[in-house]
Amino acid sequence: MNVVFRVDSEKSILGTGHIHRCLNLAEELRRQNFKISFLIRKFDGHLGRLLIKKKFKVFFLKKKKIKKLFLKNKKIYKKKIQIEEAKKTLKTIKDTKKNFLIIDHYFLDKTYESYIKNYFDKIIVIDDLANRKHECDILLDQNFSFRNEKKYKKYLSSNVNTLFGPSFALVGKTFKKFRYIKIKKKNKINNILLFMGGSDPTNETIKALEGVNLSNLKFKIINIVVGSSYNYLGMLKRKLNKVNFNYKIYIQTTKMAELLRRADLAIISGGFITWEKCVVGTPSLVTIKSKNQYENCRILEKKGAHMILGKSNNTTSLTYAKKLKNLKISSLSLMKIKSRKICDGNGVLRVVKKMRLLIK
């Protein structure tokens, strides 16, 4: 069976999480003998090299300026652009057998999907916005599902299979293996992981770093993770010359699961890493960087899985420093336990099982 992923990453708007969650699904599908290819546009920060390095077949669409593709005042591609995109999709992959098309893209909707659906056996859409109509066989939204049925009702036909909630979160298998390590009580925070998304266009990394330094707390090491599309590496290195703690920078690392396991505390954005840290059980402070992260992060906080620092446009380095100073060590073990109850890391396997049921 052939599976084509239509997904993009980009520095300023899309970020890199879409590619990473699709990559986790693609690796499991390949292990189960599906043939995989990716179709991506050559935006700045497209991560095509990463996919090629992982030995996946990659088709490229020509580079364009992303903002020129949008409808006025809306972050969705113009109808004309979507039809053109569908035609180019079919032309680019013309010699590929078309069993499954998996679309993980905020800017494509029913216009693109309706045009292309007759050329594929099945279409799967990965979404978490619930803001546009879709034409698909499966819709996957890994965020909390108590309102999803209602949110998506006006955007989906009644025969669509819906996969809602963190039990379907597309977390990589390396995170699950650290889930079973016994939780030890800590009396001090020694190791901090700092990750604000792969591209971090608003440079929350620097703000958080300054906050850690301002706290004047003694940590053994701060592990700082950024993606290959992070634009502020020079600034980051200059800031690190003035800090009072040991640190290590990781760029586009494959060791995120291990770094989460070793961390006594993670300072992170509210994106896909929230599911990864839940699987491992890493206590965390979370900054909400976009509107679509807000509800999910609030629910996770209510469930005791993390503490929210605030929205990125309202937080300062002082916000980070104060939260670190006031953090009770006794709360860390509880966060670990409650995080692990939310997401078990088997989402990819569940999605593949649902895909197989579609083709029986």
N, C-alpha and C positions, 0 to 999 in steps of 0.2 A: 504493500500500500504506500502511496505517495502522499506526503504532506508538504504544503507550501505555506510558509509564514509570511504574511504581509505586515511588517512592523518597522517602525523608525525610531531612531534616537537623534537628539539634536541638543545643542548646547544651551540655548536661551529659553525654550518653551517646553519641549517634550521631555527633556531629561533622558536618563539611561535605563530606568527601571523596566520599561516595556520590553527592551531587548533581553534583559537578564531573566525576567520571568518566562519569556518565550524560550530562552535558551535552556532553562531547567526542564521544561516540557519536552523540548526537542531531543535532549540527551536521553531521556527515558524512552521516548518513542523509538529512537535509533537502537537502544538496547533491546527493544522488542521487535526489531527487524523492519520498522517503517523506514522508508527512504525520505530524507529531509532536504528541503532547500529553503532559503530565505530570499525574499525580495525586499530590498531597502533602497531608499533614496539617499543620494550622496550629500546629505546635509552636513554642516560642520558638526563634528562629533558623532558620526554615523555608526561607529563600532564595527564596521565591516571586517576590519583586520582581525578583531577578536573572534568573529564567527569563522573566518577562514582558518585562523590558528587552531580552532576547535575541530577543524576538518569538515566543516559543512559547506555545501555548495551555496554560493551567494550570487544572486542576480542584482545588478545595480540599475536604478533609474537615475537619470541625469540630475545634477545638482541644480537646485533652484533656491531663491530666497523665500523662506517659509512664510513670511508675513504677506507676500504678494498673492498667496494662494487662498487667503481667507475671504469669507463673506464679510461685508462691512459690519463692524461692531460685534462679530461673532467668531469664535475660534473653531470654525469648521470650514472645510474647503468649499468653494463655490461649486454649484451643481455642474457647470461646464467642466471645471477642473476635475471633478470626481469621475465623470464619464470618460474624460481623456485619460485619467489615471487607470481606469478599468481596462480601456483599450490597450494601453501600454503594458499593463500587467499581463494580459493575454498574449500580446506580441512577444514580450520578453521571455515568457516561459512556454512558448508554443510547442516545444518538443518534450515537455514534461507531462507525464500522466497526471490527470487532475482528479484525485480522490477527495482529499481534504484541503480546504483553504482555511487557515486560522488568521484572523484579523485582530491585531491589537493596536488600535490607532484612534486617538481621540477626534481626529479631523475627518474621518470617513463615516458614512452612514448608509441608510437604505438606498440612496442613489447609486453608490458604488456597488453595493451588495446585490441589488436587483439586476443590474446590468450583467454582473459576472456569474450569477448563481447557476444558470443553465449549463455552464462549462465545467462545473465541479459537482461531484456527487453530494458532498456535504460542506456546509460553511459553519464555522465556529467563530463567535465574536467574544473577545475579552474586553470588558468595560468596567468602569466603576463611577461613571458620571451620571448615568440615567438621564440624559438630556436630549436624546435624538432617537429617531426611529431606526429599527434594524430589520433586516431580512436574513434570517439565519436559522440553522437547525438547533444549535446550542448557544446559549448566552451564559458566560461565566463572569460572575462578580464575586470576588473573594472577600469583600467587606461584609460586615455584620448584616444579617439578612432579615431582621425583624420588620424592616420597612421596605425591603427590596421588591417584594411582590407588588406592593402598592405603587412604588416609584416607577417601575418598568411597565405597568399594565397598559398605559396608553402608547407605549413605544414598541410593543411586541405583539405578534399574532398569537392566538391561543394555543397553537400547536408547537410552539418553541419549547424545547427542553431547557429549563433554567437550573443552573448550578450556583447556589448562593451560599456565602459564608466562608469563614477561615478553614473549614474542613476541606475546601478546594483550593486553598492558597498554594501557588506554584513554587514552593520552596525546594531548593536543591537538596539532593540526598546527603551531602556532606554535613548539613546542619543536624540531621536526624541522629547521626551517630554520636553526637555530643550531648544528646538529650538524656541519655541514660547514666551520665556521670552523677554520682551522689552529690547532693547539695550540702555544702559545708557552711557553717555559720562563720561570718567574718566579724572581726572587731575593729577593722580598719580598711579604708579604701586605698589599695596600693596601685592597682592597674586600671586605667581608664581608656576606653575606646571612644574616639571622636570621629563621627561620619555624618556628613550633611548632604548626602546624595552624590552621585557620580560627577555631575557637571557643576552643581552648586552655583548657579549664575549670580545669586545675590551675595555670595561669599559669606555665608553664615559661619563657615569654618573659622575664619579669622575672629569674628565676634566671640564665638565659643572659646577659642583658644585664649583670647585676652581675659575672658571671664575666669577661666581656670587659673591663669597667672595672678589675677587680682585677688583670688580667694586666699592666697598665701598658705594654702594647705600643702602638706608634704605628701607627694605621691611618688612611687618608685618609677613609674613610666606612663607616658601618654602615647598611645598608638593612634596615629592620625591617618585616616584612609581618604583618598580622593580618587576620582576617575581620571582616565586619560584625557577627557575633555574639560577638565578643570583649568580655568584660565588664569588663576592667581598663584601659581606655584612659586614664582619669584618672590611675591609679597609674603607668602607663607613662610618661606625660608628665612627672609629678613626678620620677620616677627619672632621666629624661633631662636634667633641669635640672642634675644633679650629675655628669654624665659628662665624661670628658676627651677625647672624640673627636667628630667631626662625624657627623651622622646624618640620616636621612630616614625618615618613617613612611609606609607605604602601607596603605590600608584597602580590602579587597576589590578588589585590583588586577587588571587585565587584562595587566599587564606582567611576570608571573612569569618567562616564558621569557627575556626580555631581562635581567632582574635576575640570573637564574642564569648567563647568558652572561657578564655583566660581573663577576661575583663571582670572586675568587681562591679563596675558601673559603665554603662554606655551612654554617651551624649549623642543623640541622633535626630535626624529629621523624621517626619511622620509618614514616609513613603513605604516602599516594599520591605525595607529592613525591619519594620515593626513586626512582620510575620516571622522573619528569620530569627529575631531575638526572642520571640515567644517560644519558638521550637526549642532553642537552646536553653532558654530560661534566664536571660541576662537582665538584671535590673537596669532601668533606663530613665533618663530625662529626655523629653521629646519636645522639639520645636516644630510647630505646624507651619509648613512652608507654602501650602496652597489650599484653596477653598475645599477641594474634594477630599482633603485629608482630615478636615475638622471633625466631622461626625464620628468617624471611625476612631480617631485618637481619643475623643471624649468618652466613648463607650469603653475603650481599653483602660482608660484611667479609672472609670467607675468600677470596673472589674478588678482593679488593683494591680494591673500588669505594668503600669509605668506612671510617672508623674509628668504633667505638661508644664513646660516653661512659659508657653504663650505662643502667639502668632509671631512669625519672624519679623514682620514690620513693626511690632511693638516691643520686641525684646532688645536689650542692650547687653554689653559685656557685664554690666553690674547685675543684670537679671541672673546670669549664669553664676556669678560669684556668690550672690546671696543664697541661691538655691543649694549650692554645694556646701556652704557654711552651715546651713540650717538642716541639712539632710541627716536624718537619724539612721544610724547603721543598722538598727534593729529592723528597719523597713525593707532592707535589701533581700533577706531570705524569704520574706513574705511575697515580694514581687516575683522572685524566681518561681515559687510554687504556683502562684496565680497565673503567671505567663504561660507556663507549660500546660495548664489546663485549657488554654484557649486554642492552641494550634499544635497538632501532633506531627506535622511534617509529611503526612501521607497524601496530601492534596494532588500531587502529580499522578500518583498511581490511581487515585479515584477518577481523575479526568480521563486518563487513558482507558480505563475500564468502560466509562460512559461512551467513549469514541468507538470502542469495539462493539458495543451493543447496537450502535447506529448502523453498522455495516453487516450485521448478522441477517 
